[in-house]
Amino acid sequence: MKRFLIITSVLALLVLGCSKEPEYAEAEEFSFIVYPGARYLGELTEITRQAHKLVKPNQEPPPVAIYDTEASVEDVANFYARSYGYTNVAPDATNNLSATKPPAYFRMGDLQADVKSVEATLPQLGVTTDISKAQGSYKAAEIEARPNRPRVTVQRPYFNVKTSEVVDRTIILMAR
């Protein structure tokens, strides 16, 4: 499962909580909340679906959608945290020694390290990319799923494996 999360994150935005979910009085239909003005990235969404099929061939891929926007990581992360009912986005939780992470938190990452972790998988997906161009660090936010909403990963910049370029926009990966 961890490998799938890494592959999904890297392929989509080159980037992956565990706390008790509150009870809801009434279950809503599962749906994505799209950040205002974000554009849908169909090719990266499809690559992510294919990655799931590769890792788990006997399972149907879960609902997933990938968007990007000019807005900052902080603005997008705060939008999703508020819409999910979380009070704030916690500072970097990657060094948190606790077994539980906050439901919404920021983290940092390295584009090159993320791409290298799935380098062998890319050809199986029919993706040819120049991973040497995946240079630099990024800021990301993880927003824990709700019963009727997907887990959200927000990151800027991101490496587009389809075009072999670092994109200075905020990518939004939503996956059930």
Secondary structure, DSSP 8 states (H G I E B T S, - for coil): -HHHHHHHHHHHT-----------SS---------TT-EE-HHHHHHHHHHHHHH-TTS----EEEEEESS-HHHHHHHHHHHTT-S--BS--TT--SSS--SEEEEEEEHHHHHHTTTTTTGGGT----GGG--SEEEEEEE--BTTB-EEEEEESEEETTTTEEE-SEEEEEE-
